[in-house]
Amino acid sequence: MRIAYLSSACIPSRTANSIHVMKMCHALARAGHEVVLFAPDKADGRESDMVDPFDYYGVARNFIIEHLPWVRMKGRGYWYSWLAAQRVRKQGFDLAVGRNLSACYFASSLGLPVVYEAHSPVEDDGRLARYLFGCLVRSSSFRHMVVITDALRRHFEQVWPELKGRIVVAPDGADPLEDQIQPVDLGRPDDRMQVGYTGHLYAGKGAELVVELARACPQFDFHIVGGTREDLRRWRERDDLSDNLQLHGHQSHARIQSYLLSFDALLLPNQPEVRAHGGKRDIGRWTSPLKLFEYMAAGRAIVCSDVPVLLEVAEHGMNMLVCRHDDVGDWAAALEGLWADRGWRQSLGAMAREQLERRYSWDIRASHVLEPAYDLERRGVEPLD
């Protein structure tokens, strides 16, 4: 099947959106589909033009990236979306998939079969987005919807009752780590536990808890990998960072895997409120963090916060340890227990990796995304090949 992936992500860039998009296109192509990723030719936030996007994200060159103009004009996002939909129609694709609502709307208005994916409530983007979404789901070209958590499914079904039975829940994913990947040499002694956190430093991600935890556990070494240039500048100017906490800065997504393998334990300290998109939106109730699945793929012991949406994946004592999100002492006790019992630590990591490979790989996710979430025949629509 020829699939057009409609995206608004800047590629290559440091955003989780761009990682998700590239990994999904890679997985869809690996499943045997012909995939073209349509992305805006944005300058803001893009890594150097010399950066190869396939190398940067660590994916094979099994799909095509087609950048379309991102013009300097009011409403350029909608212009780009219309242009992308027109290009998809002219090139004769069998299906359009994407997280770009306006592009999916325009594609459906041109009669193209559409699978739309959302990672937060559509009403968060305003009345126009809500209107476009309503038109999309009522279109005969709309196939089904994909969300990342069951909490988000329940929300959509409550606000949009016509979507009941038409939503696929597909958490984010990760690829199993390849055998040739080698850990980073942290230059730290083997008799101290190396504890890692990867990801952004903005409000709600829990990096502040890592700082407190480093002070509470001077016997362990802590590492933060990630952050924007501005965030890192501010953090390095702080006077409350302990000597056992090291900031490694931003690394390419492909490089992150080597860092994960160098740690004995991994932290996912998300808070109930997570402010994304410049602090304008709270995604804490809906999020399915990419790093959760990347942690699982690494086969290392994970300590995770008790935010309800994370408990859709996290099982305390089975695939990771769950701690109270606001209790540093609880986290310190969990790390001390893991360091005291190497066998338990390894067992938790092995179970997490086994679940990743069985439930949450990008390949498995790609297959779920294309599964119809409702009975197409009752709507008089032929199932997808």
C-alpha positions in Angstrom: 0.0 0.0 0.0 1.2 3.5 -0.8 1.0 5.6 2.4 1.4 9.4 2.8 2.4 10.5 6.3 1.2 14.0 6.9 3.3 15.8 9.5 3.9 19.3 10.8 7.1 18.4 12.5 10.4 20.1 11.8 12.8 17.4 10.5 15.5 17.0 11.7 14.9 18.6 15.1 15.0 17.8 18.8 11.3 17.5 19.2 9.5 14.3 20.4 7.0 14.8 17.6 9.8 14.5 15.0 11.1 11.3 16.6 7.7 9.8 16.6 7.0 10.7 13.0 10.4 9.3 11.7 10.1 6.1 13.7 6.5 5.5 12.5 7.4 6.0 8.8 10.3 3.7 9.3 8.1 1.0 10.8 5.4 1.4 8.2 7.9 1.0 5.4 9.5 -2.0 7.2 6.1 -3.6 7.1 6.2 -3.5 3.3 4.4 -0.3 2.5 5.6 2.4 0.2 5.9 5.5 2.5 6.5 9.2 1.8 6.8 11.6 4.7 5.5 15.1 3.9 7.1 17.7 6.3 7.3 21.5 6.2 10.6 23.1 5.2 10.9 24.9 8.5 14.1 26.7 9.6 13.3 27.4 13.2 14.3 24.5 15.4 15.9 22.5 12.6 19.3 20.9 13.2 22.1 21.8 10.8 21.5 21.3 7.1 24.5 19.0 7.2 22.7 16.6 9.5 21.3 13.6 7.7 17.9 12.9 9.1 18.1 9.2 8.7 21.4 9.0 10.6 20.2 11.5 13.2 17.2 9.4 14.1 18.9 6.1 13.6 16.5 4.8 11.0 17.0 3.0 7.7 16.5 4.8 4.4 13.4 2.8 3.5 11.0 5.8 3.0 11.1 9.2 1.3 11.1 12.6 2.9 9.5 15.3 0.9 9.8 18.8 2.3 7.2 21.3 1.2 7.4 25.1 1.4 6.8 26.8 4.8 6.1 30.3 3.5 6.3 33.5 5.4 2.7 34.5 5.6 -0.3 34.5 7.9 -1.9 31.1 8.1 1.1 29.4 6.6 0.3 26.2 8.5 -3.0 25.9 6.6 -1.4 26.7 3.3 1.2 24.0 3.9 -1.5 21.5 4.8 -3.5 22.3 1.7 -0.4 22.0 -0.4 0.5 18.6 1.2 -3.1 17.3 0.6 -3.0 18.3 -3.0 0.4 16.7 -3.5 -0.9 13.4 -1.9 -3.9 13.4 -4.2 -1.9 14.0 -7.4 0.6 11.3 -6.5 -2.2 8.7 -6.1 -1.6 7.5 -2.5 -3.9 4.8 -1.1 -4.0 6.2 2.5 -3.0 9.3 4.4 -1.9 8.9 8.0 -0.8 11.7 10.3 -0.9 13.9 13.3 -1.4 17.1 11.3 -5.1 17.8 11.7 -5.5 20.4 9.0 -3.6 18.3 6.5 -5.7 15.3 7.3 -8.9 17.4 7.0 -7.9 18.7 3.6 -6.9 15.2 2.5 -10.3 13.8 3.5 -12.1 16.7 1.7 -10.3 15.6 -1.5 -11.6 12.0 -1.0 -8.5 10.4 0.3 -8.8 7.7 3.0 -7.5 9.1 6.3 -6.3 7.8 9.6 -5.8 10.6 12.1 -3.7 10.4 15.2 -4.0 12.7 18.3 -1.8 13.0 21.3 -4.0 15.5 23.2 -7.6 16.8 23.1 -8.3 18.5 19.9 -10.2 21.3 21.7 -6.8 22.4 23.2 -6.0 23.9 19.8 -9.0 26.2 19.6 -12.4 26.5 17.9 -11.1 26.2 14.4 -9.3 22.9 15.2 -12.5 21.6 16.8 -14.5 22.5 13.7 -12.0 20.9 11.3 -11.9 17.7 13.5 -15.7 17.5 13.5 -15.7 17.8 9.7 -13.0 15.1 9.5 -14.7 12.5 11.6 -18.0 13.0 9.7 -16.3 12.6 6.4 -16.9 9.4 4.4 -13.1 9.3 3.9 -12.3 9.1 7.6 -11.2 5.6 8.5 -10.4 5.6 12.2 -8.5 7.5 14.8 -5.4 6.7 16.8 -4.6 7.9 20.4 -1.6 7.1 22.6 -3.4 6.3 25.9 -6.6 4.9 27.1 -7.2 8.0 29.1 -7.2 10.0 25.9 -9.6 7.5 24.2 -12.1 7.9 27.0 -11.9 11.7 26.7 -12.6 11.6 23.0 -15.4 9.2 23.3 -17.0 11.4 26.0 -16.7 14.6 24.0 -17.3 13.0 20.6 -19.7 10.1 21.2 -19.7 9.3 17.5 -16.1 8.0 17.8 -17.0 5.1 20.1 -15.6 1.9 18.6 -13.6 3.9 16.1 -10.5 4.7 18.1 -7.3 2.6 18.3 -5.2 3.0 21.4 -1.5 2.7 20.4 1.0 3.8 23.0 4.3 5.3 21.8 7.1 2.8 21.2 10.7 2.0 20.8 12.9 -0.3 18.7 14.7 -3.2 20.4 18.3 -2.2 20.8 20.7 -3.8 18.3 23.5 -6.0 19.7 26.3 -3.8 18.3 25.4 -0.7 20.3 28.0 0.0 22.9 27.5 1.9 26.2 29.1 5.3 26.7 32.1 5.4 29.0 31.0 7.7 31.8 34.4 7.8 33.4 32.8 6.9 36.8 33.8 4.2 39.3 32.1 0.8 39.0 31.3 0.7 42.7 28.8 3.6 42.4 25.4 3.2 40.8 25.0 5.2 37.7 21.5 6.7 37.5 20.2 8.3 34.3 17.5 10.6 33.0 17.0 11.5 29.4 14.7 14.1 27.9 13.6 17.7 28.2 14.1 19.9 31.3 10.8 21.8 31.0 8.2 22.0 33.8 6.5 18.7 34.7 9.1 16.3 33.2 10.6 15.9 36.7 14.2 17.0 36.2 13.9 19.0 39.4 13.2 15.8 41.3 16.4 14.3 39.8 18.3 17.3 41.3 16.8 16.7 44.7 17.5 13.0 44.5 21.1 13.5 43.7 21.5 15.6 46.9 19.6 12.9 48.8 21.8 10.0 47.5 25.4 11.2 47.4 26.6 7.6 47.2 25.2 7.4 43.6 26.1 9.3 40.4 23.3 10.9 38.4 23.2 11.9 34.8 20.8 14.2 32.8 21.0 13.7 29.0 19.0 16.3 27.0 17.6 19.8 27.2 17.6 22.8 24.9 20.5 25.1 24.6 18.7 27.8 26.7 17.6 25.3 29.3 21.1 23.9 29.7 22.6 27.4 30.0 20.2 28.2 32.8 20.8 24.9 34.6 24.6 25.2 34.4 24.3 28.6 36.1 22.5 27.1 39.1 24.3 26.9 42.4 22.3 24.0 43.8 23.6 21.2 41.6 25.6 18.6 43.6 28.9 17.2 42.5 27.4 13.8 41.7 25.1 15.2 39.1 26.4 15.6 35.5 24.7 17.4 32.6 25.5 15.8 29.3 23.5 18.1 27.1 21.6 17.2 23.9 22.5 14.1 22.0 21.2 12.8 18.7 18.4 10.3 19.1 20.6 7.5 17.8 23.3 8.3 20.4 20.7 8.2 23.3 20.7 4.4 23.1 24.4 4.2 24.0 23.8 6.4 27.0 20.9 4.3 28.2 23.1 1.2 28.2 25.7 2.9 30.4 23.2 3.4 33.3 22.3 0.9 36.0 18.9 2.5 36.6 16.7 5.0 34.7 14.3 7.6 36.1 10.9 8.6 34.7 9.8 11.3 37.2 6.9 12.8 35.3 4.6 15.0 37.4 0.8 15.2 37.1 1.0 18.4 35.2 3.4 18.5 32.2 3.7 21.8 30.4 4.6 21.3 26.7 4.5 23.6 23.7 6.1 26.6 25.5 4.1 26.0 28.7 0.8 26.7 27.0 -0.6 23.2 27.3 -0.9 20.5 30.1 -0.3 17.1 28.6 0.2 15.3 31.9 -3.1 13.4 31.8 -2.6 12.1 28.3 1.1 11.6 27.7 2.8 8.4 26.6 6.4 9.4 27.0 8.8 8.1 24.3 11.5 7.7 26.9 9.4 5.2 28.9 9.6 2.8 25.9 13.2 3.6 25.1 14.1 2.8 28.8 12.3 -0.5 28.4 14.2 -1.3 25.3 17.5 -0.8 27.1 16.7 -3.5 29.6 17.7 -1.4 32.6 15.8 -1.1 35.9 13.3 1.8 35.7 11.9 3.9 38.5 8.7 5.6 37.4 6.3 8.1 39.0 2.8 7.2 40.0 1.0 9.5 37.6 -2.1 7.6 36.6 -1.6 7.7 32.8 1.9 6.1 33.2 0.3 3.2 35.1 -1.3 2.1 31.8 2.2 0.6 31.1 4.0 0.6 34.4 3.5 -2.4 36.7 5.1 -2.0 40.1 7.5 -4.8 40.9 6.9 -6.4 37.5 8.4 -4.3 34.7 9.6 -1.3 36.9 9.3 0.3 40.3 6.6 3.0 40.9 7.2 5.8 43.4 5.1 8.7 44.6 5.8 11.5 42.2 6.4 14.1 45.0 8.3 12.0 47.6 12.0 12.1 47.1 12.5 9.7 50.0 10.4 7.1 48.2 12.7 7.4 45.1 15.8 7.2 47.2 14.6 4.0 48.9 13.8 2.5 45.5 17.3 3.2 44.2 19.0 1.9 47.4 17.0 -1.4 47.1 18.0 -1.8 43.4 21.6 -1.2 44.2 21.6 -3.7 47.0 20.0 -6.5 44.9 21.7 -6.8 41.5 19.6 -9.8 40.6 16.4 -8.0 41.2 17.6 -5.0 39.2 18.5 -7.2 36.3 15.2 -9.0 36.5 13.2 -5.8 36.3 15.2 -4.6 33.3 14.8 -8.0 31.5 11.0 -8.0 32.1 10.7 -4.4 30.8 12.6 -5.3 27.6 10.6 -8.5 27.1 7.3 -6.5 27.3 8.7 -3.8 24.9 9.5 -6.4 22.3 6.2 -8.2 22.7 3.8 -5.2 23.0 5.4 -1.8 22.3 7.9 -2.0 19.4 7.4 0.5 16.6 6.7 -2.4 14.3 3.8 -3.6 16.5 2.5 -0.1 16.8 2.5 0.4 13.0 0.4 -2.7 12.6 -2.1 -1.5 15.2 -2.3 1.9 13.6 -3.5 0.3 10.4 -6.0 -2.0 12.0 -9.6 -0.8 11.5 -11.0 0.2 14.9 -14.6 -0.5 13.8 -16.5 -2.6 11.3 -15.9 -1.0 8.0 -18.4 -3.1 6.2 -21.3 -1.7 8.1 -20.4 1.7 6.6 -20.2 0.3 3.1 -16.4 0.9 3.0 -14.0 -1.6 1.6 -11.3 -2.7 4.2 -7.8 -1.5 3.6 -5.5 -4.0 1.8 
